[in-house]
C-alpha cells in the first residue's frame, strides 16, 4: 500500500509542476501538458484534468489548482482501465477496446472511434504515442492472456487504423515512456532502453537492473520509475544512460 501512496504523490507533484509551468507561460490551450505514466488513470492537458473510473470520464477545469471545477462527465462503457493523452486526443483503455476521444474542445470530449481493437492493443498493453508512432507492450502473463510478449510499434498516421510495423521480444514487459529519442520499457527484472531515432526500427541500447519495474514517467531530466518495492529516480540528462539518483522504499 505504501508504494502506491508514494507513486500517487510523485504523480500529483509532476502534474502540478507541469500545470504551474503552463499557467506562467501558455496563452492558449496546449494538449499534452501533464506527464503521466502509461498505466495512469488521469492526465492533464492545458488547464484541464481528465480522470477515468470504471465507467466514466470526468473533466475538471484546474485553472485555479486550489479549486478544481468539474465541467463534464462522459459515460464511456465498462471496465475502463487507463488514459493517455496524445496531441488533442485521449486514448482510453478498457478491458475490451481502446476508445479514442478528441479534446479539441477541452471541456467537451468527443468520441472519435474504437478503432484500436483488442486484437491489436488490449487494455493490459500500455501504449504511448509520439508523432505518428505508437509504442505498446504486449504481455502473455496475467489476466489478459495473449500470445506473445513483445514491444510493438505501430504507424498511427491514420489514427483510426493503426498498422503494426515492428516488434521486439521482451520477457515480461509492463509500462513504458520516452524522452527525446530514448524509449524506456519496464521489464520484470530490468529497465530496457531503446534508441527510437528511427522509430520503426527500435534499437536496444542497454538495460538497468535495479529492481522489478512497473511504469515510468520521464519528467524533464528525471526518470521516475515505479518498481514493485517503491520508487527509483534516475538522471536522464543523457537519455540513453540513466544515472541513479535515489531509491524510495
N, C-alpha and C positions, 0 to 999 in steps of 0.2 A: 504493500500500500504506500509506504513512504516514497519509493522510487517514482510512483505515479504522481504523487503530490509535487515532488521536485521537478519532474518533467513538465507538469502543468504550469508551475511558477515560471520556469525558464521560457516556456512558450508565450505566456502572457507578457513577460518582460520584453521579449523580442518584438512582439506585435505592437506593444505600446510605444517602444522606442521607434519603430518604423512609422507609427502614426504621428508621433511628435515631429519627426523629420518632415513628414508630409505637410503638417499644419504650418510649419515655418517656411516651407519653400514652394509648395504647389499652389497654383492659381486655378487649377481645374481638376476634374475627376481623372485620376490616373490608376487604371487597373493594375492589380498585382503589387500593391504597396506592401501588404503584410507578407511575412515569410513563415510558412508553416511546414510541418513535415508531410511526407506522402501518406501518412496514416492519420492525418489530423481530422477533427470534426468541426473546425472553424477556420475561417480565412478572413483577412482584411483586404479590401480594395478601396483605395481612396479614403473617404470618410465613412465607410460602411463596413460593418462586421456581419459576416454571414455564418450562421450556425446551423447544424443539422442534428436532429434526433432520429428516432427510428422511422418517422413518417413525414416530418415537416422540415422545410427550410424557413429560417427566420432571418429577417433583415433589420439591423439596428443602425441608426444614424449615430455615429460616435464623433461628430464634430467637436462636441464637448465630451471628452473621455470620462469625466466625472459623472455625467448624466446621460447615459446612452438611452436612445428613444427607439422603441420598437415601431417600425414603419409598416412591415408586411409579413404575413405568414402564408406560406405556399404549401399546400398538400402535394407531396411528391409521389408517394407509394408506400411500400412496406420494406422493413429491414434495411433502412439507409445506414451506410457504414462510414463513408469518408467524403471529404470535399477538398477539391484542389482548384485554385484559381489559375487561369491562363488567359492573358490579354483581357478581352472583355467577355470571357466565358467562365463558367464554373463547370467542372467535371464532378458529378455527384455519384458515388458508387453505392450500389445496393447489392443484395445477395444474388440478384438475377441479371441486372443490366447496369450500364453506366449512363446516367442522364446528362445531357449537355444543355446548359442554360445560358442564355445571353444576359449580360448585365450592362448592356449599352445604356439602358435606363436603370441606374443602380438601385432604385427603390422598388422597381417592378420587374424582377427576373422573369424572363420568358423562356419556356422550354422550347428548344430547337429540335431535338431528336433524342432517340435512344439508339443511335446508330451503332455504337460500340457494343456488340453483342457479348454475352457471357462466354462464347466460344473464342473470342478474341482477347478481351481483357476482362477478367472476372473480378468480383469485389475483393477477393483475397489477394489480388495482384495490384500492389501500389503502382501508381503511374505519375510521372512528372512530364511536363512539356517544355520545349524550348524551340522558339521559332516555328518551323513546320515539322518538327520531330517530336515524337513521344517515346519515352523510355518506360518500360514496365518490367517488374519481376514476377515471374510465374513460378509457383511452388507446388510440389506434389504432396507435401506433408500437410497435416492439419485438416480441418473440417471441410475445406473446399475441394479437396481431391485434386484432380488434374493429371496430366500425362507426362509433364516434363518440368524440370526446374531450370529456368534459364533467365537471362536478361534478354528481353525482346525489344527491338527497335522498330518503330512504325513511322511511315510517312503520313502526316496528317495535313498535307496541303489542302485536301478536301476533308474538312473536319468531320463530315458525316460518313466518310468512307475510308477509314484508316487502312493502310496496306503494310503488312509486315515486310521489313526489308532485311533484317539481320537478327541473329540470335547468338548468345554466348552462354555456354553451360556453367551453372553455379550450383553448388551442393544444396544449399538451403537458404535462398535469398528472402529478404524482408523489405524494409523501406529503402528509399533512395533519394538523392538530391544532387544538384550540380552547382558549381561555382566556376564561372568562365568556361573553359574547355575541359574541366575536370568533372567526371561523374563519380559519385560515391555510392556504392552499393553495399548494403548491410548483408552479411552472410552469418551463418550460425556461429562460426568461430573466428571471423575476421571482418575488417572493413576493406573492401576492394576499391581500388582507384583506377579509373579508366580515362584515357585521352579520347575526347569526343570532338576534336577539331575537325575530323571527318566523321560526322555523326552516324552515317550508315555503315561505318567500319570502326566500331569502338575498339580501342587498343588497350589491353590490360597493362598497367604500369607497375603497380605494387599492391601489397596488402599489409594492413596494420592489425596485429594480433594482440590487442589489449583487452578483449572481452568478447561477449556474445552480443552482437549489435542488432538493434531492432529498428531504429529510424534515425534520420539525420536532418538537421536544419543548418544550411550554410547561411551565416549572418555576417556580412562584411568579410573581415579576415578571420572569422572564428567559425569553426565547425562544431555545432552542438550535437552530441551523439547520445541517444538513449540506448543504454545497454541493460541487460537483464538484472544487473545489481546496482544500477544507479545512472549517473550522467558522466560523460567524459567530454572535455573541451580540448580542441586542437587549434593551433595557429595554422591557418592556411594562406599566409602571405604568399607562399609558393603553393598553389593549389594542388600540385602533384606530389608534394612531400609534407603531409600533415605532421606537425610537431606537437607533442603532448604539452598541454598547459596544466591541467589538473584533472583529478578524478573526484567525483562526489558520490559517496556510497550511502 
